[in-house]
Protein backbone atom coordinates (compact mmCIF):
# COMPACT_ATOMS: atom_id res chain seq x y z
CA UNK A 1 0.00 0.00 0.00
CA UNK A 2 1.20 3.55 -0.67
CA UNK A 3 2.05 5.88 2.22
CA UNK A 4 0.29 8.96 0.85
CA UNK A 5 -0.48 12.38 2.25
CA UNK A 6 -3.92 12.10 0.64
CA UNK A 7 -5.40 8.64 0.11
CA UNK A 8 -7.68 9.90 -2.67
CA UNK A 9 -5.36 9.87 -5.71
CA UNK A 10 -6.38 11.84 -8.82
CA UNK A 11 -7.06 9.79 -11.93
CA UNK A 12 -6.66 10.41 -15.64
CA UNK A 13 -3.95 13.04 -15.66
CA UNK A 14 -4.24 13.45 -19.45
CA UNK A 15 -7.99 13.14 -19.99
CA UNK A 16 -8.24 16.21 -22.26
CA UNK A 17 -5.26 15.12 -24.34
CA UNK A 18 -6.61 11.59 -24.74
CA UNK A 19 -9.94 12.88 -26.05
CA UNK A 20 -8.17 15.07 -28.60
CA UNK A 21 -5.71 12.35 -29.61
CA UNK A 22 -8.54 9.88 -30.29
CA UNK A 23 -10.63 12.45 -32.17
CA UNK A 24 -7.67 13.53 -34.32
CA UNK A 25 -7.06 9.91 -35.34
CA UNK A 26 -3.70 9.57 -33.57
CA UNK A 27 -4.36 6.20 -31.98
CA UNK A 28 -6.73 4.59 -29.50
CA UNK A 29 -5.35 6.23 -26.35
CA UNK A 30 -6.80 4.38 -23.37
CA UNK A 31 -6.65 5.59 -19.76
CA UNK A 32 -4.40 3.41 -17.56
CA UNK A 33 -7.21 2.59 -15.15
CA UNK A 34 -9.27 1.17 -18.04
CA UNK A 35 -6.81 -1.70 -18.54
CA UNK A 36 -7.69 -1.59 -22.24
CA UNK A 37 -4.74 -2.45 -24.47
CA UNK A 38 -6.63 -2.51 -27.77
CA UNK A 39 -5.08 0.47 -29.54
CA UNK A 40 -6.54 0.15 -33.04
CA UNK A 41 -10.00 -1.43 -33.36
CA UNK A 42 -10.95 -2.11 -36.99
CA UNK A 43 -13.36 0.82 -37.46
CA UNK A 44 -11.04 3.23 -35.70
CA UNK A 45 -8.11 2.13 -37.86
CA UNK A 46 -10.03 3.11 -41.01
CA UNK A 47 -11.04 6.40 -39.40
CA UNK A 48 -7.41 7.09 -38.53
CA UNK A 49 -6.16 6.28 -42.04
CA UNK A 50 -8.80 8.47 -43.70
CA UNK A 51 -8.29 11.49 -41.43
CA UNK A 52 -4.50 11.39 -41.62
CA UNK A 53 -4.58 10.88 -45.40
CA UNK A 54 -6.96 13.80 -45.99
CA UNK A 55 -5.81 16.34 -43.41
CA UNK A 56 -2.13 15.51 -42.94
CA UNK A 57 -0.90 13.98 -46.20
CA UNK A 58 -3.39 15.88 -48.35
CA UNK A 59 -3.69 19.29 -46.70
CA UNK A 60 -0.06 19.58 -45.58
CA UNK A 61 1.06 18.35 -49.01
CA UNK A 62 -0.88 21.12 -50.78
CA UNK A 63 0.36 23.60 -48.21
CA UNK A 64 3.98 22.55 -48.85
CA UNK A 65 3.67 22.89 -52.62
CA UNK A 66 2.29 26.44 -52.54
CA UNK A 67 5.47 28.46 -51.75
CA UNK A 68 7.25 26.93 -54.73
CA UNK A 69 4.51 27.11 -57.39
CA UNK A 70 4.45 30.13 -59.66
CA UNK A 71 5.65 33.63 -58.76
CA UNK A 72 4.97 34.58 -55.18
CA UNK A 73 5.70 37.88 -53.46
CA UNK A 74 8.07 37.68 -50.50
CA UNK A 75 5.34 38.62 -48.03
CA UNK A 76 3.16 35.65 -49.00
CA UNK A 77 6.14 33.33 -49.29
CA UNK A 78 7.37 33.97 -45.71
CA UNK A 79 3.89 33.70 -44.21
CA UNK A 80 3.26 30.39 -46.00
CA UNK A 81 6.70 29.02 -45.19
CA UNK A 82 6.20 29.44 -41.42
CA UNK A 83 3.17 27.11 -41.51
CA UNK A 84 4.86 24.68 -43.90
CA UNK A 85 7.91 24.23 -41.66
CA UNK A 86 5.80 23.60 -38.57
CA UNK A 87 3.37 21.16 -40.20
CA UNK A 88 5.90 19.23 -42.30
CA UNK A 89 8.26 18.45 -39.43
CA UNK A 90 5.29 17.45 -37.25
CA UNK A 91 4.91 14.38 -39.47
CA UNK A 92 7.91 12.89 -37.61
CA UNK A 93 6.02 13.36 -34.35
CA UNK A 94 3.01 11.62 -35.90
CA UNK A 95 5.23 8.64 -36.73
CA UNK A 96 6.34 8.45 -33.08
CA UNK A 97 2.75 8.64 -31.79
CA UNK A 98 1.58 5.91 -34.15
CA UNK A 99 4.44 3.44 -33.87
CA UNK A 100 5.57 4.19 -30.30
CA UNK A 101 2.00 4.19 -29.02
CA UNK A 102 2.50 1.34 -26.55
CA UNK A 103 5.74 2.77 -25.14
CA UNK A 104 4.16 6.16 -24.45
CA UNK A 105 1.13 4.56 -22.84
CA UNK A 106 3.40 2.46 -20.61
CA UNK A 107 5.08 5.68 -19.42
CA UNK A 108 1.68 7.20 -18.59
CA UNK A 109 0.71 3.98 -16.78
CA UNK A 110 3.83 4.27 -14.64
CA UNK A 111 3.03 7.88 -13.71
CA UNK A 112 -0.66 7.35 -12.97
CA UNK A 113 -0.82 3.78 -11.58
CA UNK A 114 2.52 2.14 -10.79
CA UNK A 115 3.89 4.97 -8.64
CA UNK A 116 0.77 4.92 -6.44
CA UNK A 117 2.20 1.91 -4.59
CA UNK A 118 4.85 4.25 -3.14
CA UNK A 119 4.69 7.47 -1.13
CA UNK A 120 2.57 10.07 -2.92
CA UNK A 121 1.54 13.66 -2.29
CA UNK A 122 -1.69 13.68 -4.26
CA UNK A 123 -2.32 17.34 -3.51
CA UNK A 124 0.89 18.08 -5.44
CA UNK A 125 -0.31 15.77 -8.22
CA UNK A 126 -3.55 17.74 -8.49
CA UNK A 127 -1.65 21.02 -8.67
CA UNK A 128 0.49 19.59 -11.47
CA UNK A 129 -2.63 18.52 -13.37
CA UNK A 130 -3.98 22.06 -12.99
CA UNK A 131 -0.73 23.58 -14.28
CA UNK A 132 -0.67 21.28 -17.33
CA UNK A 133 -4.24 22.24 -18.17
CA UNK A 134 -3.41 25.93 -17.91
CA UNK A 135 -0.41 25.46 -20.24
CA UNK A 136 -2.57 23.49 -22.68
CA UNK A 137 -5.29 26.15 -22.64
CA UNK A 138 -2.71 28.92 -23.18
CA UNK A 139 -1.14 27.20 -26.18
CA UNK A 140 -4.54 26.37 -27.68
CA UNK A 141 -5.68 29.97 -27.13
CA UNK A 142 -2.82 31.43 -29.15
CA UNK A 143 -3.32 28.73 -31.77
CA UNK A 144 -6.98 29.72 -32.14
CA UNK A 145 -6.03 33.40 -32.36
CA UNK A 146 -3.59 32.57 -35.17
CA UNK A 147 -6.12 30.52 -37.14
CA UNK A 148 -9.03 32.85 -36.36
CA UNK A 149 -7.15 35.97 -37.42
CA UNK A 150 -5.97 34.20 -40.57
CA UNK A 151 -9.62 33.64 -41.49
CA UNK A 152 -10.59 37.22 -40.57
CA UNK A 153 -7.74 38.52 -42.69
CA UNK A 154 -8.89 36.29 -45.55
CA UNK A 155 -12.49 37.52 -45.28
CA UNK A 156 -11.36 41.17 -45.28
CA UNK A 157 -9.17 40.54 -48.31
CA UNK A 158 -12.07 38.84 -50.13
CA UNK A 159 -14.39 41.76 -49.38
CA UNK A 160 -11.77 44.09 -50.81
CA UNK A 161 -11.49 41.86 -53.85
CA UNK A 162 -15.24 42.02 -54.38
CA UNK A 163 -15.22 45.81 -54.03
CA UNK A 164 -12.39 46.14 -56.55
CA UNK A 165 -14.01 43.65 -58.94
CA UNK A 166 -17.31 45.53 -58.84
CA UNK A 167 -15.55 48.65 -60.18
CA UNK A 168 -14.08 46.82 -63.21
CA UNK A 169 -15.57 46.82 -66.69
CA UNK A 170 -16.19 43.66 -68.66
CA UNK A 171 -13.04 44.28 -70.68
CA UNK A 172 -10.80 44.80 -67.63
CA UNK A 173 -8.60 41.99 -66.33
CA UNK A 174 -10.04 40.67 -63.08
CA UNK A 175 -7.84 40.33 -60.04
CA UNK A 176 -7.16 36.82 -58.75
CA UNK A 177 -9.21 35.76 -55.73
CA UNK A 178 -7.01 34.56 -52.84
CA UNK A 179 -7.60 32.33 -49.82
CA UNK A 180 -6.84 33.28 -46.18
CA UNK A 181 -3.90 30.87 -45.90
CA UNK A 182 -1.59 30.53 -48.92
CA UNK A 183 -2.16 27.00 -50.21
CA UNK A 184 -1.98 25.35 -53.61
CA UNK A 185 -5.48 24.45 -54.84
CA UNK A 186 -5.52 22.23 -57.96
CA UNK A 187 -9.06 23.28 -58.98
CA UNK A 188 -10.75 26.52 -59.94
CA UNK A 189 -12.22 28.30 -56.92
CA UNK A 190 -12.95 31.83 -58.20
CA UNK A 191 -16.75 31.44 -58.21
CA UNK A 192 -18.64 32.07 -54.96
CA UNK A 193 -19.78 28.46 -54.48
CA UNK A 194 -16.34 26.98 -55.12
CA UNK A 195 -14.64 29.66 -53.03
CA UNK A 196 -16.85 29.06 -49.98
CA UNK A 197 -16.29 25.29 -50.19
CA UNK A 198 -12.54 25.76 -50.55
CA UNK A 199 -12.54 28.31 -47.70
CA UNK A 200 -14.25 25.78 -45.39
CA UNK A 201 -11.87 23.02 -46.51
CA UNK A 202 -8.87 25.18 -45.69
CA UNK A 203 -10.30 26.26 -42.32
CA UNK A 204 -10.96 22.67 -41.26
CA UNK A 205 -7.48 21.68 -42.46
CA UNK A 206 -5.85 24.46 -40.45
CA UNK A 207 -7.84 23.56 -37.35
CA UNK A 208 -7.09 19.85 -37.72
CA UNK A 209 -3.35 20.16 -38.31
CA UNK A 210 -3.09 22.97 -35.76
CA UNK A 211 -4.74 20.87 -33.07
CA UNK A 212 -2.46 17.95 -33.87
CA UNK A 213 0.57 20.18 -33.25
CA UNK A 214 -0.90 21.72 -30.08
CA UNK A 215 -2.13 18.42 -28.62
CA UNK A 216 1.14 16.56 -29.17
CA UNK A 217 3.33 19.35 -27.78
CA UNK A 218 1.22 20.03 -24.69
CA UNK A 219 0.86 16.29 -24.04
CA UNK A 220 4.64 15.82 -24.13
CA UNK A 221 5.17 18.88 -21.91
CA UNK A 222 2.58 17.55 -19.46
CA UNK A 223 4.33 14.17 -19.22
CA UNK A 224 7.63 15.91 -18.44
CA UNK A 225 5.97 18.07 -15.78
CA UNK A 226 4.44 15.02 -14.09
CA UNK A 227 7.83 13.28 -14.05
CA UNK A 228 9.35 16.41 -12.47
CA UNK A 229 6.57 16.45 -9.88
CA UNK A 230 7.23 12.80 -9.04
CA UNK A 231 10.89 13.58 -8.33
CA UNK A 232 9.76 16.41 -6.03
CA UNK A 233 7.45 13.94 -4.28
CA UNK A 234 10.34 11.46 -3.98
CA UNK A 235 12.42 14.16 -2.28
CA UNK A 236 9.60 14.60 0.22
CA UNK A 237 9.41 10.83 0.71
CA UNK A 238 13.13 10.57 1.46
CA UNK A 239 13.25 13.64 3.71
CA UNK A 240 10.32 12.42 5.84
CA UNK A 241 11.19 8.70 5.70
CA UNK A 242 12.69 8.56 9.20
CA UNK A 243 9.84 10.49 10.82
CA UNK A 244 7.19 8.54 8.90
CA UNK A 245 8.66 5.28 10.16
CA UNK A 246 8.68 6.49 13.77
CA UNK A 247 5.08 7.75 13.49
CA UNK A 248 3.96 4.46 11.92
CA UNK A 249 5.56 2.47 14.76
CA UNK A 250 4.00 4.83 17.30
CA UNK A 251 0.56 4.21 15.82
CA UNK A 252 1.11 0.50 16.41
CA UNK A 253 1.78 1.17 20.08
CA UNK A 254 -1.13 3.49 20.84
CA UNK A 255 -3.69 2.00 18.43
CA UNK A 256 -5.64 0.40 21.29
CA UNK A 257 -5.72 3.50 23.48
CA UNK A 258 -8.30 5.37 21.40
CA UNK A 259 -6.06 8.45 21.09
CA UNK A 260 -6.34 10.92 18.21
CA UNK A 261 -4.83 9.67 14.98
CA UNK A 262 -1.38 11.17 14.47
CA UNK A 263 0.16 12.17 11.17
CA UNK A 264 3.44 13.70 10.04
CA UNK A 265 1.74 16.99 9.21
CA UNK A 266 0.27 17.31 12.71
CA UNK A 267 3.60 16.68 14.48
CA UNK A 268 6.08 19.38 15.45
CA UNK A 269 9.71 18.64 16.27
CA UNK A 270 9.01 18.09 19.98
CA UNK A 271 6.27 15.57 19.17
CA UNK A 272 8.63 13.66 16.88
CA UNK A 273 11.26 13.44 19.63
CA UNK A 274 8.60 12.27 22.11
CA UNK A 275 7.29 9.59 19.72
CA UNK A 276 10.83 8.41 19.05
CA UNK A 277 11.35 7.85 22.76
CA UNK A 278 8.15 5.82 22.94
CA UNK A 279 9.20 3.71 19.97
CA UNK A 280 12.68 3.02 21.36
CA UNK A 281 11.06 1.99 24.63
CA UNK A 282 8.72 -0.57 23.03
CA UNK A 283 10.85 -1.84 20.10
CA UNK A 284 14.34 -3.28 19.92
CA UNK A 285 17.00 -1.58 17.78
CA UNK A 286 16.80 -4.46 15.31
CA UNK A 287 13.06 -4.02 14.86
CA UNK A 288 13.45 -0.28 14.32
CA UNK A 289 16.26 -0.91 11.82
CA UNK A 290 14.10 -3.34 9.84
CA UNK A 291 11.22 -0.82 9.76
CA UNK A 292 13.57 1.93 8.57
CA UNK A 293 15.08 -0.40 5.98
CA UNK A 294 11.66 -1.21 4.54
CA UNK A 295 10.80 2.51 4.28
CA UNK A 296 14.06 3.43 2.56
CA UNK A 297 13.98 0.44 0.25
CA UNK A 298 10.57 1.66 -0.88
CA UNK A 299 12.14 5.06 -1.65
CA UNK A 300 14.97 3.39 -3.57
CA UNK A 301 12.51 1.35 -5.66
CA UNK A 302 10.50 4.52 -6.29
CA UNK A 303 13.70 6.26 -7.43
CA UNK A 304 14.64 3.40 -9.74
CA UNK A 305 11.16 3.29 -11.26
CA UNK A 306 11.27 7.03 -11.93
CA UNK A 307 14.72 6.82 -13.51
CA UNK A 308 13.53 3.97 -15.73
CA UNK A 309 10.44 5.99 -16.71
CA UNK A 310 12.54 9.02 -17.70
CA UNK A 311 15.03 6.91 -19.64
CA UNK A 312 12.25 5.13 -21.53
CA UNK A 313 10.64 8.45 -22.37
CA UNK A 314 13.96 9.98 -23.46
CA UNK A 315 14.60 7.04 -25.80
CA UNK A 316 11.05 6.97 -27.17
CA UNK A 317 10.73 10.69 -27.94
CA UNK A 318 14.35 11.57 -28.69
CA UNK A 319 13.73 12.33 -32.38
CA UNK A 320 10.56 14.21 -31.48
CA UNK A 321 12.69 16.66 -29.52
CA UNK A 322 15.09 16.98 -32.44
CA UNK A 323 12.12 17.73 -34.70
CA UNK A 324 10.94 20.36 -32.25
CA UNK A 325 14.28 22.16 -32.22
CA UNK A 326 14.60 22.20 -36.01
CA UNK A 327 11.05 23.38 -36.62
CA UNK A 328 11.18 25.99 -33.85
CA UNK A 329 14.45 27.50 -35.04
CA UNK A 330 13.23 27.81 -38.63
CA UNK A 331 9.65 28.86 -37.84
CA UNK A 332 10.62 31.49 -35.23
CA UNK A 333 13.12 33.00 -37.66
CA UNK A 334 10.57 33.14 -40.48
CA UNK A 335 7.82 34.55 -38.25
CA UNK A 336 10.17 37.26 -36.94
CA UNK A 337 10.70 38.39 -40.54
CA UNK A 338 6.93 38.33 -41.08
CA UNK A 339 6.24 40.33 -37.90
CA UNK A 340 8.76 43.01 -38.87
CA UNK A 341 7.19 43.30 -42.33
CA UNK A 342 3.64 43.51 -40.99
CA UNK A 343 4.65 46.06 -38.34
CA UNK A 344 6.38 48.30 -40.90
CA UNK A 345 3.42 48.18 -43.29
CA UNK A 346 0.82 48.61 -40.49
CA UNK A 347 -1.23 45.57 -41.56
CA UNK A 348 -3.11 45.35 -38.28
CA UNK A 349 -5.03 42.09 -38.82
CA UNK A 350 -2.04 40.34 -40.36
CA UNK A 351 0.18 41.68 -37.56
CA UNK A 352 -2.08 40.17 -34.88
CA UNK A 353 -1.94 36.83 -36.70
CA UNK A 354 1.85 36.96 -37.01
CA UNK A 355 2.31 37.97 -33.36
CA UNK A 356 -0.04 35.24 -32.13
CA UNK A 357 1.78 32.65 -34.23
CA UNK A 358 5.12 33.98 -32.96
CA UNK A 359 3.99 33.66 -29.32
CA UNK A 360 2.63 30.16 -30.04
CA UNK A 361 6.02 29.12 -31.48
CA UNK A 362 7.80 30.49 -28.40
CA UNK A 363 5.42 28.61 -26.06
CA UNK A 364 5.85 25.44 -28.13
CA UNK A 365 9.64 25.52 -27.69
CA UNK A 366 9.64 26.84 -24.12
CA UNK A 367 7.14 24.20 -22.98
CA UNK A 368 9.58 21.37 -23.67
CA UNK A 369 12.85 23.15 -22.84
CA UNK A 370 11.70 24.61 -19.51
CA UNK A 371 9.97 21.42 -18.37
CA UNK A 372 13.04 19.40 -19.42
CA UNK A 373 15.23 21.73 -17.35
CA UNK A 374 12.88 21.37 -14.37
CA UNK A 375 13.03 17.58 -14.67
CA UNK A 376 16.84 17.60 -14.56
CA UNK A 377 16.80 20.01 -11.61
CA UNK A 378 14.29 18.00 -9.54
CA UNK A 379 16.08 14.70 -10.27
CA UNK A 380 19.36 16.21 -9.05
CA UNK A 381 17.78 17.48 -5.83
CA UNK A 382 17.18 13.91 -4.68
CA UNK A 383 20.81 13.91 -3.47
CA UNK A 384 20.04 16.95 -1.29
CA UNK A 385 16.99 15.17 0.12
CA UNK A 386 19.20 12.25 1.19
CA UNK A 387 21.41 14.67 3.15
CA UNK A 388 18.31 15.93 5.03
CA UNK A 389 16.77 12.58 5.96
CA UNK A 390 18.30 12.30 9.49
CA UNK A 391 20.84 9.77 8.22
CA UNK A 392 23.01 10.39 11.30
CA UNK A 393 20.44 8.52 13.45
CA UNK A 394 20.54 5.41 11.27
CA UNK A 395 22.76 2.35 11.50
CA UNK A 396 25.78 2.12 9.12
CA UNK A 397 24.11 -0.57 6.96
CA UNK A 398 21.30 1.83 5.98
CA UNK A 399 23.75 4.69 5.43
CA UNK A 400 25.39 2.69 2.65
CA UNK A 401 21.97 2.31 0.99
CA UNK A 402 21.48 6.09 1.20
CA UNK A 403 24.96 6.72 -0.17
CA UNK A 404 24.23 4.63 -3.29
CA UNK A 405 20.97 6.55 -3.80
CA UNK A 406 22.79 9.87 -3.48
CA UNK A 407 25.54 8.82 -5.90
CA UNK A 408 22.95 7.81 -8.50
CA UNK A 409 21.05 11.07 -8.05
CA UNK A 410 24.24 13.05 -8.70
CA UNK A 411 24.38 11.63 -12.23
CA UNK A 412 22.23 14.15 -14.18
CA UNK A 413 19.11 12.94 -15.94
CA UNK A 414 18.64 14.72 -19.26
CA UNK A 415 16.14 14.63 -22.08
CA UNK A 416 18.10 14.98 -25.31
CA UNK A 417 17.32 15.82 -28.92
CA UNK A 418 18.63 12.61 -30.50
CA UNK A 419 21.78 12.97 -28.38
CA UNK A 420 22.82 16.29 -29.96
CA UNK A 421 21.78 18.61 -27.15
CA UNK A 422 19.94 18.60 -23.84
CA UNK A 423 16.40 19.98 -23.59
CA UNK A 424 16.93 22.73 -21.03
CA UNK A 425 17.03 26.50 -20.58
CA UNK A 426 20.42 26.80 -22.27
CA UNK A 427 19.01 25.03 -25.32
CA UNK A 428 16.06 27.47 -25.43
CA UNK A 429 18.38 30.48 -25.31
CA UNK A 430 20.66 28.97 -27.97
CA UNK A 431 17.70 28.40 -30.32
CA UNK A 432 16.44 31.95 -29.80
CA UNK A 433 19.91 33.40 -30.46
CA UNK A 434 20.32 31.30 -33.60
CA UNK A 435 16.85 32.30 -34.85
CA UNK A 436 17.65 35.97 -34.29
CA UNK A 437 20.98 35.62 -36.11
CA UNK A 438 19.25 34.09 -39.15
CA UNK A 439 16.58 36.79 -38.95
CA UNK A 440 19.24 39.52 -38.98
CA UNK A 441 20.85 38.00 -42.07
CA UNK A 442 17.50 37.71 -43.89
CA UNK A 443 16.55 41.28 -42.94
CA UNK A 444 19.81 42.62 -44.37
CA UNK A 445 19.34 40.73 -47.63
CA UNK A 446 15.81 42.15 -48.02
CA UNK A 447 16.99 45.71 -47.41
Secondary structure, 3 states (H helix, E strand, C coil): CCCCCCCCCCCCCCHHHHHHHHHCCCCCCCCHHHCCCCCCCHHHHHHHHHHHHHHHHHHHHHHHHHCCCCCCCHHHHHHHHHHHHHHHHHHHHHHHHHHCHHHHHHHHHHHHCHHHHCCCCHHHHHHHHHHHHHHHHHHHHHHHHHHHHHHHHHHHHHHHHHHHHHHCCCCCCCCCCCCCCCCCCCCCCCCHHHHHHHHHHHHHHHHHHHHHHHHHHHHHHHHHHHHHHHHHHHHHHHHCHHHHHHHHHHHHHHCCCCCCCCCCCCCCHHHHHHHHHHHHHHCCHHHHHHHHHHHHHHHHHHHHHHHHHHHHHHHHCHHHHHHHHHHHHHHHHHHHHHHHHHHHHCCHHHHHHHHHHHHHHHHHHHHHHHHHHHHHHHHHCHHHHHHCCCHHHCCHHHHHHHHHHHHHHCCCCCCECCCCCECCHHHHHHHHHHHHHHHHHHHHHHC
